[in-house]
Amino acid sequence: MKYKTTIVLRDKKYEVKAGSTLLSALKKLEILPESVICVRGGELITEDSILKDGETIKLVSVISGG
């Protein structure tokens, strides 16, 4: 049985392996960690957070001006 976490960015959903860190999942999906804010259950989480089976992580794009 595979354990999965769902990562949502805009209108796209990605299935990644639970038990890994958020940072490794973002790298696998080729998403720059600096370009998103990661939210689990309404709370911000860090890149070293461990992904849990069945949960959904929402990514919010960061817009920077210059």
CYANA upper distance limits for C-alpha pairs under 8 A (distance plus 0.5 A):
  2 LYS  CA     17 LYS  CA      7.98
  3 TYR  CA     17 LYS  CA      6.49
  3 TYR  CA     18 ALA  CA      5.83
  3 TYR  CA     19 GLY  CA      8.45
  3 TYR  CA     53 ASP  CA      5.68
  3 TYR  CA     54 GLY  CA      7.76
  4 LYS  CA     15 GLU  CA      6.69
  4 LYS  CA     16 VAL  CA      6.06
  4 LYS  CA     17 LYS  CA      5.26
  4 LYS  CA     18 ALA  CA      5.32
  4 LYS  CA     52 LYS  CA      8.01
  4 LYS  CA     53 ASP  CA      5.63
  4 LYS  CA     54 GLY  CA      6.34
  4 LYS  CA     55 GLU  CA      8.33
  5 THR  CA     15 GLU  CA      6.29
  5 THR  CA     16 VAL  CA      5.84
  5 THR  CA     17 LYS  CA      6.59
  5 THR  CA     18 ALA  CA      5.82
  5 THR  CA     51 LEU  CA      6.97
  5 THR  CA     52 LYS  CA      6.79
  5 THR  CA     53 ASP  CA      5.96
  5 THR  CA     54 GLY  CA      5.81
  5 THR  CA     55 GLU  CA      5.78
  5 THR  CA     56 THR  CA      6.45
  5 THR  CA     57 ILE  CA      8.03
  6 THR  CA     13 LYS  CA      7.02
  6 THR  CA     14 TYR  CA      6.11
  6 THR  CA     15 GLU  CA      5.24
  6 THR  CA     16 VAL  CA      6.84
  6 THR  CA     54 GLY  CA      7.72
  6 THR  CA     55 GLU  CA      6.82
  6 THR  CA     56 THR  CA      5.16
  6 THR  CA     57 ILE  CA      6.71
  7 ILE  CA     13 LYS  CA      6.22
  7 ILE  CA     14 TYR  CA      5.59
  7 ILE  CA     15 GLU  CA      6.88
  7 ILE  CA     16 VAL  CA      7.82
  7 ILE  CA     56 THR  CA      6.25
  7 ILE  CA     57 ILE  CA      5.27
  7 ILE  CA     58 LYS  CA      6.41
  7 ILE  CA     59 LEU  CA      7.69
  8 VAL  CA     12 LYS  CA      6.25
  8 VAL  CA     13 LYS  CA      5.07
  8 VAL  CA     14 TYR  CA      6.85
  8 VAL  CA     56 THR  CA      7.74
  8 VAL  CA     57 ILE  CA      6.69
  8 VAL  CA     58 LYS  CA      5.34
  8 VAL  CA     59 LEU  CA      6.45
  9 LEU  CA     13 LYS  CA      7.04
  9 LEU  CA     58 LYS  CA      6.85
  9 LEU  CA     59 LEU  CA      5.56
  9 LEU  CA     60 VAL  CA      7.27
  9 LEU  CA     61 SER  CA      8.39
 10 ARG  CA     59 LEU  CA      8.05
 10 ARG  CA     60 VAL  CA      8.01
 16 VAL  CA     25 ALA  CA      7.05
 17 LYS  CA     25 ALA  CA      8.32
 17 LYS  CA     51 LEU  CA      8.30
 18 ALA  CA     50 ILE  CA      8.13
 18 ALA  CA     51 LEU  CA      5.42
 18 ALA  CA     52 LYS  CA      5.60
 18 ALA  CA     53 ASP  CA      5.70
 19 GLY  CA     50 ILE  CA      6.28
 19 GLY  CA     51 LEU  CA      5.71
 19 GLY  CA     52 LYS  CA      6.49
 19 GLY  CA     53 ASP  CA      8.01
 20 SER  CA     24 SER  CA      7.15
 20 SER  CA     25 ALA  CA      7.53
 20 SER  CA     50 ILE  CA      6.09
 20 SER  CA     51 LEU  CA      6.27
 21 THR  CA     25 ALA  CA      6.97
 21 THR  CA     47 GLU  CA      7.28
 21 THR  CA     48 ASP  CA      5.93
 21 THR  CA     49 SER  CA      5.96
 21 THR  CA     50 ILE  CA      4.95
 21 THR  CA     51 LEU  CA      6.38
 22 LEU  CA     26 LEU  CA      6.68
 22 LEU  CA     46 THR  CA      8.06
 22 LEU  CA     47 GLU  CA      5.52
 22 LEU  CA     48 ASP  CA      6.51
 22 LEU  CA     49 SER  CA      6.16
 22 LEU  CA     50 ILE  CA      6.71
 22 LEU  CA     51 LEU  CA      6.73
 23 LEU  CA     27 LYS  CA      6.74
 23 LEU  CA     33 PRO  CA      7.47
 23 LEU  CA     47 GLU  CA      5.22
 23 LEU  CA     48 ASP  CA      6.75
 23 LEU  CA     49 SER  CA      8.49
 24 SER  CA     28 LYS  CA      6.67
 25 ALA  CA     29 LEU  CA      6.77
 26 LEU  CA     30 GLU  CA      6.56
 26 LEU  CA     31 ILE  CA      5.60
 26 LEU  CA     32 LEU  CA      7.38
 26 LEU  CA     33 PRO  CA      7.07
 27 LYS  CA     31 ILE  CA      6.41
 27 LYS  CA     32 LEU  CA      7.55
 27 LYS  CA     33 PRO  CA      8.34
 31 ILE  CA     35 SER  CA      8.03
 32 LEU  CA     36 VAL  CA      7.74
 33 PRO  CA     37 ILE  CA      8.42
 33 PRO  CA     47 GLU  CA      8.07
 34 GLU  CA     62 VAL  CA      8.42
 35 SER  CA     61 SER  CA      6.40
 35 SER  CA     62 VAL  CA      5.80
 35 SER  CA     63 ILE  CA      8.22
 36 VAL  CA     59 LEU  CA      6.30
 36 VAL  CA     60 VAL  CA      5.78
 36 VAL  CA     61 SER  CA      4.98
 36 VAL  CA     62 VAL  CA      5.71
 37 ILE  CA     44 LEU  CA      7.74
 37 ILE  CA     59 LEU  CA      6.09
 37 ILE  CA     60 VAL  CA      5.55
 37 ILE  CA     61 SER  CA      6.94
 37 ILE  CA     62 VAL  CA      7.16
 38 CYS  CA     44 LEU  CA      6.25
 38 CYS  CA     45 ILE  CA      6.21
 38 CYS  CA     46 THR  CA      7.64
 38 CYS  CA     57 ILE  CA      7.15
 38 CYS  CA     58 LYS  CA      6.37
 38 CYS  CA     59 LEU  CA      5.23
 38 CYS  CA     60 VAL  CA      6.97
 39 VAL  CA     43 GLU  CA      5.80
 39 VAL  CA     44 LEU  CA      5.00
 39 VAL  CA     45 ILE  CA      6.28
 39 VAL  CA     57 ILE  CA      6.22
 39 VAL  CA     58 LYS  CA      5.65
 39 VAL  CA     59 LEU  CA      6.83
 39 VAL  CA     60 VAL  CA      8.31
 40 ARG  CA     44 LEU  CA      6.88
 40 ARG  CA     45 ILE  CA      7.06
 40 ARG  CA     55 GLU  CA      8.42
 40 ARG  CA     56 THR  CA      7.20
 40 ARG  CA     57 ILE  CA      5.53
 40 ARG  CA     58 LYS  CA      7.04
 41 GLY  CA     56 THR  CA      8.48
 41 GLY  CA     57 ILE  CA      8.32
 45 ILE  CA     49 SER  CA      6.99
 51 LEU  CA     55 GLU  CA      8.15
